[in-house]
Amino acid sequence: MRLFFVILYVSYFVNLNAQNANAQILSLDSCISIAIKNHPRIKEVSFGLKIANEQKNQINSVDYPEFNLKLSGIALDESPNFVSPESQIIVPPIEIGGLIIQSDPINIPAQNVKALDKHTGLAVIDFKYPIWSGGYISALEKQINEAVNISKFQIIKEKVDIVAEVKTRFHTIYLLNNLLETVNDSKNLLTTTLKLAKELYQQGDNTVSRNDYLRNKMLVDYLETFIIDMESKLVLAKVALLNSMGVEYDLDFEIQNPSDEYVYKFNNYKEIYISVKKKNPLWEIANSSLAAFESKIEEARSEYFPKIGLFGSYNRLFNNYNYGMSTKENKNQWLIGVGLELSIFNGFRTEAKINEAKYKYLQLNEKINEFEKGLIALSQKAHIEVKSLELKTNKLYFMMAEAKENKEIIEKAYINDMVELPDLIESTIYESLIKSQYYTAKYNYELAKIELKKLLGEINEGM
């Protein structure tokens, strides 16, 4: 009957790890590349950078003079005119050699003068150029430059978050695959022993009791329910990974086993914290935001200073009438000037604006200080978790090898009638338990490294 066990056991391994030949094989790097290319969140923040750059171009436009052309045509019901009232010119007496000549007053009748033809066209070109804005424009330029920086780091942050999300879901699938393989190994072996136990029990063999048979059967039933649960979670994990990659949900795929080339290079959490302050996009966003709020103070303070600018215009009048207001001199006119605007008193509004900007700056600075303390705590957490999980994973790896060797010894002993069925079941369950713990610890170890890379602002594998 032990030969029956060997035959069943070998037949199980012949069909082990059969996969769908039509399934696409995806590596972790390929999943990351697809996600960075397709994920809508990256596209969204990329538009944010384009918007910020266009806003910067709008601010930079003040470095050039602004010209505007205005054209208009006018049709009036009647030609404009002006009427000179009736008047007199009195000629004073003229004395010549004692002779006084007295002239009569000259009467000038009222005059109705046509000023402009009723059909008139007007072209105006005007320009303006700011010479000095009291610091207002420079403050706006600083703010928009920081906005561009924030948009750039926002893109990096989204990429870091999405890469971490893809890695987490990829390793979740890898964990579930390993757990399913481990449990399937145990279930198939225990199914084989269950068939053998049933044969021996029904034949009245004293080496197998009904209690042995029932224990074996309960373990097989339990593992089958566990497999059902793991298979459903595996399907959901694959859907979640496809969602993170921004691709269709009906893609049939399997994953390629990830390589572990990451070398932990930090001796303590302080080294992590120093690297975080150099690379973390959120820290860069915080600093750029603080600089933008500082320039808000300069913007408010600019109201204390005058604004000076050049202005000018050229007017061209199109009219067939050459008299009145339509003379040659009036049809072509230009002017240029310098303007100054200064607020003398506005009810202390400028002072209130400056104070508001200062308080917002100080408020944000306090939030950044709190954020910095959080980065220190996260650096400590990352260091402790990575180091402890590395030790735990290595320990379980050696325990898994020992459990495998132990099971192989028990299997050989069972085939040679040196141990009983409960010993074989016990070694099988023990190996399955240790392997499951190892894969779970390895998964948690990978998650800890993913969180560390996310904290460091790293995107690609091996960085």
MARKOLLUM-735256 format. One record per residue (C-alpha): x, y, z; residue in one letter; residue number from 0. Coordinates in steps of 0.02 Angstrom, whole numbers, plus 50000, padded with zeros to 5 digits. Each point is the difference from the previous one (the first is absolute). Layout:
REM MARKOLLUM-735256
[atom [X, Y, Z], a, NUM]
...
REM end
This chain:
REM MARKOLLUM-735256
[atom [50000, 50000, 50000], m, 0]
[atom [50146, 50119, 50026], r, 1]
[atom [50038, 49977, 49814], l, 2]
[atom [49825, 50070, 49968], f, 3]
[atom [50051, 50158, 50094], f, 4]
[atom [50157, 50020, 49893], v, 5]
[atom [49903, 49982, 49837], i, 6]
[atom [49871, 50130, 50051], l, 7]
[atom [50133, 50119, 50064], y, 8]
[atom [50103, 49991, 49840], v, 9]
[atom [49846, 50026, 49892], s, 10]
[atom [49965, 50161, 50095], y, 11]
[atom [50172, 50071, 49961], f, 12]
[atom [49982, 49964, 49814], v, 13]
[atom [49861, 50131, 49990], n, 14]
[atom [50074, 50123, 50125], l, 15]
[atom [50001, 50186, 49959], n, 16]
[atom [49906, 49986, 49835], a, 17]
[atom [49965, 50175, 49934], q, 18]
[atom [49892, 50074, 49866], n, 19]
[atom [50109, 49997, 49845], a, 20]
[atom [49905, 50150, 49929], n, 21]
[atom [50032, 50111, 50151], a, 22]
[atom [50117, 50148, 49978], q, 23]
[atom [50150, 49999, 50117], i, 24]
[atom [50030, 50169, 50083], l, 25]
[atom [50156, 50050, 50095], s, 26]
[atom [49999, 50129, 50138], l, 27]
[atom [50098, 50123, 49893], d, 28]
[atom [49879, 49983, 49855], s, 29]
[atom [49851, 50030, 50116], c, 30]
[atom [50084, 50157, 50066], i, 31]
[atom [50037, 50064, 49824], s, 32]
[atom [49820, 49970, 49945], i, 33]
[atom [49932, 50087, 50155], a, 34]
[atom [50110, 50154, 49979], i, 35]
[atom [49948, 50012, 49818], k, 36]
[atom [49812, 49971, 50022], n, 37]
[atom [49946, 50051, 50174], h, 38]
[atom [49876, 50146, 49992], p, 39]
[atom [50068, 50080, 50158], r, 40]
[atom [50169, 50028, 49917], i, 41]
[atom [49915, 50074, 49848], k, 42]
[atom [49898, 50113, 50114], e, 43]
[atom [50150, 50072, 50094], v, 44]
[atom [50095, 50017, 49835], s, 45]
[atom [49865, 50121, 49942], f, 46]
[atom [50026, 50093, 50164], g, 47]
[atom [50182, 50031, 49951], l, 48]
[atom [49948, 50062, 49828], k, 49]
[atom [49875, 50119, 50081], i, 50]
[atom [50134, 50066, 50118], a, 51]
[atom [50121, 50029, 49856], n, 52]
[atom [49868, 50097, 49903], e, 53]
[atom [49964, 50105, 50154], q, 54]
[atom [50186, 50034, 50011], k, 55]
[atom [49998, 50058, 49819], n, 56]
[atom [49858, 50118, 50042], q, 57]
[atom [50099, 50077, 50143], i, 58]
[atom [50157, 50013, 49893], n, 59]
[atom [49902, 50097, 49868], s, 60]
[atom [50019, 50159, 50105], v, 61]
[atom [50183, 50006, 49949], d, 62]
[atom [49942, 50056, 49828], y, 63]
[atom [49901, 50154, 49948], p, 64]
[atom [49817, 49970, 49967], e, 65]
[atom [49925, 50065, 49838], f, 66]
[atom [49814, 50004, 49962], n, 67]
[atom [49910, 50044, 49838], l, 68]
[atom [49823, 50066, 50001], k, 69]
[atom [49899, 50032, 49843], l, 70]
[atom [49829, 50080, 49997], s, 71]
[atom [49880, 50070, 49871], g, 72]
[atom [49867, 50129, 50040], i, 73]
[atom [49844, 50048, 49903], a, 74]
[atom [49903, 50149, 50070], l, 75]
[atom [49828, 50061, 49953], d, 76]
[atom [50073, 50173, 49963], e, 77]
[atom [50172, 50072, 49987], s, 78]
[atom [50061, 50077, 50164], p, 79]
[atom [50013, 50189, 49998], n, 80]
[atom [50032, 50149, 50111], f, 81]
[atom [49918, 50172, 49988], v, 82]
[atom [50095, 50162, 50033], s, 83]
[atom [49883, 50132, 50069], p, 84]
[atom [49979, 50171, 49917], e, 85]
[atom [50136, 50121, 50056], s, 86]
[atom [50076, 50172, 49967], q, 87]
[atom [50175, 50058, 49975], i, 88]
[atom [50025, 50177, 50064], i, 89]
[atom [50142, 50091, 49915], v, 90]
[atom [50080, 50129, 50116], p, 91]
[atom [50021, 50181, 49939], p, 92]
[atom [50156, 50037, 49899], i, 93]
[atom [50089, 50169, 50024], e, 94]
[atom [50102, 50063, 49852], i, 95]
[atom [50083, 50172, 50020], g, 96]
[atom [49867, 50061, 50118], g, 97]
[atom [49864, 49928, 49890], l, 98]
[atom [49895, 49867, 50085], i, 99]
[atom [49922, 49869, 49888], i, 100]
[atom [49855, 49907, 50079], q, 101]
[atom [49940, 49837, 49916], s, 102]
[atom [49832, 49918, 50021], d, 103]
[atom [49990, 49828, 50088], p, 104]
[atom [50018, 49850, 49888], i, 105]
[atom [49853, 49881, 50020], n, 106]
[atom [50037, 49813, 49981], i, 107]
[atom [49846, 49894, 49974], p, 108]
[atom [49975, 49832, 50084], a, 109]
[atom [50101, 49859, 49920], q, 110]
[atom [49940, 49818, 49982], n, 111]
[atom [50160, 49899, 49977], v, 112]
[atom [50001, 49816, 49953], k, 113]
[atom [50123, 49916, 50119], a, 114]
[atom [50004, 49822, 49933], l, 115]
[atom [49925, 49895, 49864], d, 116]
[atom [49865, 49882, 50062], k, 117]
[atom [50095, 49848, 49936], h, 118]
[atom [50163, 49980, 50095], t, 119]
[atom [50129, 49862, 50029], g, 120]
[atom [50122, 49997, 50146], l, 121]
[atom [50157, 49895, 50027], a, 122]
[atom [50090, 50006, 50167], v, 123]
[atom [50163, 49914, 50045], i, 124]
[atom [50047, 50016, 50183], d, 125]
[atom [50140, 49925, 50103], f, 126]
[atom [50050, 49987, 50182], k, 127]
[atom [50157, 49937, 50085], y, 128]
[atom [50026, 49985, 50188], p, 129]
[atom [50165, 50074, 50057], i, 130]
[atom [49986, 49958, 50184], w, 131]
[atom [49859, 49918, 50098], s, 132]
[atom [50068, 50020, 50176], g, 133]
[atom [50041, 49813, 50010], g, 134]
[atom [49826, 49941, 49950], y, 135]
[atom [50050, 49918, 49835], i, 136]
[atom [50159, 49920, 50071], s, 137]
[atom [49896, 49927, 50142], a, 138]
[atom [49879, 49924, 49874], l, 139]
[atom [50146, 49929, 49900], e, 140]
[atom [50068, 49915, 50157], k, 141]
[atom [49830, 49926, 50038], q, 142]
[atom [49976, 49930, 49826], i, 143]
[atom [50177, 49928, 49998], n, 144]
[atom [49962, 49909, 50161], e, 145]
[atom [49834, 49943, 49927], a, 146]
[atom [50094, 49923, 49854], v, 147]
[atom [50118, 49912, 50122], n, 148]
[atom [49852, 49935, 50099], i, 149]
[atom [49921, 49931, 49842], s, 150]
[atom [50162, 49911, 49953], k, 151]
[atom [50016, 49920, 50171], f, 152]
[atom [49815, 49958, 49997], q, 153]
[atom [50032, 49895, 49845], i, 154]
[atom [50144, 49912, 50088], i, 155]
[atom [49891, 49970, 50153], k, 156]
[atom [49861, 49923, 49895], e, 157]
[atom [50125, 49888, 49913], k, 158]
[atom [50074, 49946, 50166], v, 159]
[atom [49827, 49964, 50071], d, 160]
[atom [49943, 49904, 49846], i, 161]
[atom [50162, 49899, 49992], v, 162]
[atom [49980, 49955, 50184], a, 163]
[atom [49819, 49952, 49968], e, 164]
[atom [50050, 49889, 49851], v, 165]
[atom [50140, 49918, 50100], k, 166]
[atom [49885, 49966, 50147], t, 167]
[atom [49866, 49919, 49892], r, 168]
[atom [50129, 49904, 49898], f, 169]
[atom [50075, 49927, 50158], h, 170]
[atom [49826, 49962, 50065], t, 171]
[atom [49972, 49891, 49847], i, 172]
[atom [50171, 49921, 50027], y, 173]
[atom [49956, 49961, 50181], l, 174]
[atom [49831, 49925, 49955], l, 175]
[atom [50080, 49895, 49863], n, 176]
[atom [50127, 49932, 50124], n, 177]
[atom [49868, 49967, 50133], l, 178]
[atom [49889, 49913, 49873], l, 179]
[atom [50145, 49894, 49940], e, 180]
[atom [50046, 49955, 50180], t, 181]
[atom [49823, 49957, 50050], v, 182]
[atom [49971, 49904, 49838], n, 183]
[atom [50158, 49900, 50034], d, 184]
[atom [49937, 49954, 50172], s, 185]
[atom [49823, 49968, 49942], k, 186]
[atom [50053, 49885, 49860], n, 187]
[atom [50117, 49904, 50113], l, 188]
[atom [49868, 49986, 50135], l, 189]
[atom [49873, 49949, 49868], t, 190]
[atom [50119, 49861, 49952], t, 191]
[atom [50020, 49945, 50181], t, 192]
[atom [49811, 50013, 50022], l, 193]
[atom [49971, 49876, 49858], k, 194]
[atom [50129, 49885, 50075], l, 195]
[atom [49928, 50018, 50175], a, 196]
[atom [49827, 49959, 49935], k, 197]
[atom [50064, 49843, 49914], e, 198]
[atom [50093, 49942, 50156], l, 199]
[atom [49858, 50043, 50118], y, 200]
[atom [49870, 49910, 49895], q, 201]
[atom [50113, 49848, 49991], q, 202]
[atom [50015, 49998, 50189], g, 203]
[atom [50185, 50044, 50004], d, 204]
[atom [50048, 50037, 50181], n, 205]
[atom [50127, 50131, 49946], t, 206]
[atom [49860, 50123, 49957], v, 207]
[atom [49858, 50038, 50120], s, 208]
[atom [49837, 50086, 49963], r, 209]
[atom [50064, 50150, 50098], n, 210]
[atom [50152, 50009, 49883], d, 211]
[atom [49886, 49995, 49850], y, 212]
[atom [49883, 50135, 50068], l, 213]
[atom [50145, 50116, 50045], r, 214]
[atom [50070, 49978, 49826], n, 215]
[atom [49831, 50036, 49921], k, 216]
[atom [49969, 50156, 50105], m, 217]
[atom [50170, 50069, 49950], l, 218]
[atom [49963, 49972, 49815], v, 219]
[atom [49828, 50082, 50016], d, 220]
[atom [50074, 50148, 50093], y, 221]
[atom [50137, 50025, 49870], l, 222]
[atom [49872, 49994, 49859], e, 223]
[atom [49902, 50143, 50081], t, 224]
[atom [50163, 50095, 50024], f, 225]
[atom [50041, 49977, 49814], i, 226]
[atom [49829, 50066, 49950], i, 227]
[atom [50029, 50156, 50105], d, 228]
[atom [50177, 50026, 49932], m, 229]
[atom [49944, 49977, 49818], e, 230]
[atom [49866, 50134, 50017], s, 231]
[atom [50125, 50118, 50082], k, 232]
[atom [50123, 49966, 49859], l, 233]
[atom [49871, 50051, 49869], v, 234]
[atom [49965, 50161, 50095], l, 235]
[atom [50186, 50034, 50019], a, 236]
[atom [50024, 49984, 49812], k, 237]
[atom [49856, 50118, 49967], v, 238]
[atom [50077, 50124, 50123], a, 239]
[atom [50169, 49989, 49912], l, 240]
[atom [49921, 50030, 49830], l, 241]
[atom [49910, 50151, 50072], n, 242]
[atom [50166, 50070, 50065], s, 243]
[atom [50075, 49972, 49827], m, 244]
[atom [49856, 50093, 49917], g, 245]
[atom [49959, 49857, 49878], v, 246]
[atom [49846, 49897, 49958], e, 247]
[atom [49936, 49881, 50134], y, 248]
[atom [49983, 49850, 49882], d, 249]
[atom [50188, 49978, 49971], l, 250]
[atom [50049, 49818, 50032], d, 251]
[atom [50171, 49999, 50081], f, 252]
[atom [50118, 49916, 50120], e, 253]
[atom [50143, 50086, 50090], i, 254]
[atom [50183, 49965, 49987], q, 255]
[atom [50084, 49968, 50168], n, 256]
[atom [50078, 50164, 50058], p, 257]
[atom [50186, 50011, 50029], s, 258]
[atom [50066, 50071, 50162], d, 259]
[atom [50152, 50106, 49960], e, 260]
[atom [49969, 50138, 50126], y, 261]
[atom [50143, 50021, 50124], v, 262]
[atom [49959, 50089, 50162], y, 263]
[atom [50137, 50132, 50014], k, 264]
[atom [49951, 50096, 50156], f, 265]
[atom [50084, 49976, 50169], n, 266]
[atom [49870, 50097, 50100], n, 267]
[atom [49841, 50101, 49979], y, 268]
[atom [50096, 50165, 49996], k, 269]
[atom [50078, 49952, 49833], e, 270]
[atom [49826, 49962, 49933], i, 271]
[atom [49937, 50168, 50062], y, 272]
[atom [50143, 50093, 49913], i, 273]
[atom [49960, 49912, 49835], s, 274]
[atom [49815, 50035, 50023], v, 275]
[atom [50030, 50187, 50014], k, 276]
[atom [50099, 49993, 49837], k, 277]
[atom [49879, 49893, 49897], k, 278]
[atom [49825, 49995, 50073], n, 279]
[atom [49884, 50097, 49881], p, 280]
[atom [49882, 50049, 50141], l, 281]
[atom [50144, 50085, 50091], w, 282]
[atom [50045, 50095, 49841], e, 283]
[atom [49818, 50049, 49977], i, 284]
[atom [49994, 50063, 50179], a, 285]
[atom [50156, 50108, 49976], n, 286]
[atom [49937, 50072, 49836], s, 287]
[atom [49833, 50039, 50081], s, 288]
[atom [50088, 50091, 50142], l, 289]
[atom [50102, 50103, 49875], a, 290]
[atom [49839, 50044, 49907], a, 291]
[atom [49918, 50059, 50162], f, 292]
[atom [50154, 50105, 50039], e, 293]
[atom [49982, 50089, 49833], s, 294]
[atom [49818, 50034, 50045], k, 295]
[atom [50068, 50116, 50135], i, 296]
[atom [50102, 50093, 49868], e, 297]
[atom [49845, 50012, 49891], e, 298]
[atom [49899, 50082, 50138], a, 299]
[atom [50144, 50116, 50048], r, 300]
[atom [50013, 50064, 49820], s, 301]
[atom [49845, 50109, 50030], e, 302]
[atom [50109, 50117, 50103], y, 303]
[atom [50102, 50043, 49845], f, 304]
[atom [49953, 50095, 49841], p, 305]
[atom [49967, 49913, 49836], k, 306]
[atom [50083, 50085, 49852], i, 307]
[atom [49972, 49964, 49817], g, 308]
[atom [50011, 50067, 49824], l, 309]
[atom [49846, 50024, 49893], f, 310]
[atom [49964, 50069, 49828], g, 311]
[atom [49882, 49992, 49852], s, 312]
[atom [49980, 50044, 49816], y, 313]
[atom [49830, 50052, 49932], n, 314]
[atom [49951, 50003, 49816], r, 315]
[atom [49835, 50078, 49946], l, 316]
[atom [49924, 49947, 49834], f, 317]
[atom [49880, 50135, 49937], n, 318]
[atom [49969, 50081, 49829], n, 319]
[atom [49973, 50172, 50078], y, 320]
[atom [50159, 50103, 50021], n, 321]
[atom [49934, 50144, 50104], y, 322]
[atom [49933, 50025, 50175], g, 323]
[atom [50064, 49857, 50109], m, 324]
[atom [50061, 49904, 49847], s, 325]
[atom [50154, 50102, 49961], t, 326]
[atom [50162, 49917, 49950], k, 327]
[atom [50071, 50031, 50173], e, 328]
[atom [49850, 49923, 50088], n, 329]
[atom [49994, 49846, 49888], k, 330]
[atom [50173, 49941, 50057], n, 331]
[atom [50043, 50014, 50184], q, 332]
[atom [50121, 49912, 50115], w, 333]
[atom [50048, 50018, 50181], l, 334]
[atom [50122, 49923, 50124], i, 335]
[atom [50010, 50021, 50186], g, 336]
[atom [50056, 49934, 50169], v, 337]
[atom [49873, 49954, 50132], g, 338]
[atom [50016, 49976, 50187], l, 339]
[atom [49875, 49922, 50119], e, 340]
[atom [50022, 50004, 50188], l, 341]
[atom [49879, 49958, 50137], s, 342]
[atom [50004, 50141, 50127], i, 343]
[atom [49878, 49928, 50127], f, 344]
[atom [49883, 49850, 49991], n, 345]
[atom [49939, 49981, 50177], g, 346]
[atom [50147, 49887, 50056], f, 347]
[atom [49946, 49867, 49875], r, 348]
[atom [50179, 49971, 49939], t, 349]
[atom [50062, 49972, 50177], e, 350]
[atom [49863, 49872, 50029], a, 351]
[atom [50045, 49911, 49837], k, 352]
[atom [50183, 49990, 50053], i, 353]
[atom [49955, 49931, 50171], n, 354]
[atom [49882, 49872, 49923], e, 355]
[atom [50137, 49940, 49882], a, 356]
[atom [50124, 49989, 50145], k, 357]
[atom [49881, 49897, 50107], y, 358]
[atom [49964, 49882, 49855], k, 359]
[atom [50187, 49980, 49976], y, 360]
[atom [50026, 49963, 50185], l, 361]
[atom [49852, 49880, 50001], q, 362]
[atom [50071, 49902, 49853], l, 363]
[atom [50172, 50000, 50080], n, 364]
[atom [49928, 49918, 50156], e, 365]
[atom [49915, 49868, 49893], k, 366]
[atom [50166, 49965, 49914], i, 367]
[atom [50086, 49983, 50168], n, 368]
[atom [49868, 49873, 50050], e, 369]
[atom [50023, 49912, 49833], f, 370]
[atom [50188, 49994, 50029], e, 371]
[atom [49975, 49914, 50167], k, 372]
[atom [49886, 49876, 49912], g, 373]
[atom [50139, 49963, 49875], l, 374]
[atom [50118, 49963, 50144], i, 375]
[atom [49874, 49879, 50074], a, 376]
[atom [49971, 49918, 49831], l, 377]
[atom [50188, 49982, 49976], s, 378]
[atom [50014, 49913, 50168], q, 379]
[atom [49853, 49887, 49960], k, 380]
[atom [50071, 49954, 49829], a, 381]
[atom [50172, 49958, 50071], h, 382]
[atom [49929, 49890, 50138], i, 383]
[atom [49876, 49909, 49888], e, 384]
[atom [50121, 49964, 49859], v, 385]
[atom [50137, 49936, 50115], k, 386]
[atom [49884, 49894, 50109], s, 387]
[atom [49906, 49926, 49852], l, 388]
[atom [50164, 49962, 49912], e, 389]
[atom [50057, 49900, 50151], l, 390]
[atom [49832, 49913, 50017], k, 391]
[atom [49995, 49955, 49815], t, 392]
[atom [50176, 49928, 50003], n, 393]
[atom [49960, 49898, 50156], k, 394]
[atom [49840, 49929, 49923], l, 395]
[atom [50094, 49960, 49840], y, 396]
[atom [50115, 49881, 50094], f, 397]
[atom [49854, 49931, 50100], m, 398]
[atom [49908, 49966, 49835], m, 399]
[atom [50151, 49901, 49936], a, 400]
[atom [50002, 49901, 50162], e, 401]
[atom [49813, 49966, 49989], a, 402]
[atom [50019, 49940, 49821], k, 403]
[atom [50141, 49883, 50047], e, 404]
[atom [49900, 49935, 50147], n, 405]
[atom [49850, 49962, 49889], k, 406]
[atom [50108, 49910, 49872], e, 407]
[atom [50073, 49891, 50138], i, 408]
[atom [49826, 49960, 50067], i, 409]
[atom [49937, 49960, 49824], e, 410]
[atom [50140, 49876, 49972], k, 411]
[atom [49973, 49925, 50171], a, 412]
[atom [49814, 49984, 49968], y, 413]
[atom [50027, 49913, 49834], i, 414]
[atom [50114, 49875, 50090], n, 415]
[atom [49871, 49971, 50140], d, 416]
[atom [50111, 50084, 50129], m, 417]
[atom [49875, 50135, 50055], v, 418]
[atom [49811, 50012, 50004], e, 419]
[atom [49878, 50109, 49904], l, 420]
[atom [49980, 50133, 50139], p, 421]
[atom [50188, 50033, 49992], d, 422]
[atom [49990, 50031, 49812], l, 423]
[atom [49850, 50115, 50020], i, 424]
[atom [50087, 50096, 50139], e, 425]
[atom [50159, 50027, 49897], s, 426]
[atom [49896, 50056, 49850], t, 427]
[atom [49900, 50126, 50101], i, 428]
[atom [50156, 50063, 50088], y, 429]
[atom [50090, 50030, 49834], e, 430]
[atom [49846, 50088, 49929], s, 431]
[atom [49987, 50110, 50155], l, 432]
[atom [50183, 50051, 49996], i, 433]
[atom [49994, 50035, 49812], k, 434]
[atom [49844, 50106, 50022], s, 435]
[atom [50084, 50097, 50140], q, 436]
[atom [50154, 50024, 49894], y, 437]
[atom [49903, 50065, 49849], y, 438]
[atom [49897, 50114, 50112], t, 439]
[atom [50157, 50068, 50085], a, 440]
[atom [50082, 50024, 49830], k, 441]
[atom [49845, 50093, 49941], y, 442]
[atom [50004, 50114, 50152], n, 443]
[atom [50186, 50026, 49972], y, 444]
[atom [49964, 50054, 49821], e, 445]
[atom [49864, 50118, 50060], l, 446]
[atom [50121, 50078, 50124], a, 447]
[atom [50127, 50029, 49860], k, 448]
[atom [49864, 50072, 49889], i, 449]
[atom [49951, 50122, 50138], e, 450]
[atom [50183, 50046, 50023], l, 451]
[atom [50022, 50035, 49814], k, 452]
[atom [49839, 50100, 50002], k, 453]
[atom [50066, 50101, 50146], l, 454]
[atom [50162, 50030, 49906], l, 455]
[atom [49907, 50053, 49844], g, 456]
[atom [50076, 49861, 49894], e, 457]
[atom [49907, 49941, 49846], i, 458]
[atom [50094, 49861, 49911], n, 459]
[atom [50057, 49831, 50059], e, 460]
[atom [50178, 49989, 50063], g, 461]
[atom [50015, 50185, 50044], m, 462]
REM end
